[in-house]
């Protein structure tokens, strides 16, 4: 299993499924499951018992993991979905870059 094209903190766009077209920040990545949690995307209702965090309990909305094949990184220059490549920069360090604009992704 190789490296993933998505990292924590990336702004991504959902390209398939019920949440198609939505975008958000990646909160967490699970490489072994090939999934990621994106802020405000793939919301599910979870029933919780009363506890210290939520003394009332009840139904809370929470982000569920989404498969990374349904996510594309947002191009920093155009703002559209792009694929990711890897290349050596001037310092000889491997960096990610946008396939559409060629711009380096931080």
Rosetta blueprint (number, residue, H / E / L):
1 X L
2 X L
3 X L
4 X L
5 X L
6 X L
7 X L
8 X L
9 X L
10 X L
11 X E
12 X E
13 X E
14 X E
15 X L
16 X L
17 X L
18 X L
19 X L
20 X L
21 X L
22 X L
23 X E
24 X E
25 X E
26 X E
27 X E
28 X E
29 X E
30 X E
31 X L
32 X L
33 X L
34 X L
35 X E
36 X E
37 X E
38 X E
39 X L
40 X L
41 X L
42 X L
43 X E
44 X E
45 X E
46 X E
47 X E
48 X E
49 X L
50 X L
51 X L
52 X L
53 X L
54 X L
55 X L
56 X L
57 X L
58 X E
59 X E
60 X E
61 X E
62 X E
63 X E
64 X L
65 X L
66 X E
67 X E
68 X H
69 X H
70 X H
71 X E
72 X E
73 X E
74 X E
75 X L
76 X L
77 X L
78 X L
79 X L
80 X L
81 X E
82 X E
83 X L
84 X E
85 X E
86 X E
87 X E
88 X E
89 X L
90 X L
91 X L
92 X L
93 X L
94 X E
95 X E
96 X E
97 X E
98 X E
99 X L
100 X L
101 X L
102 X L
103 X L
104 X E
105 X E
106 X L
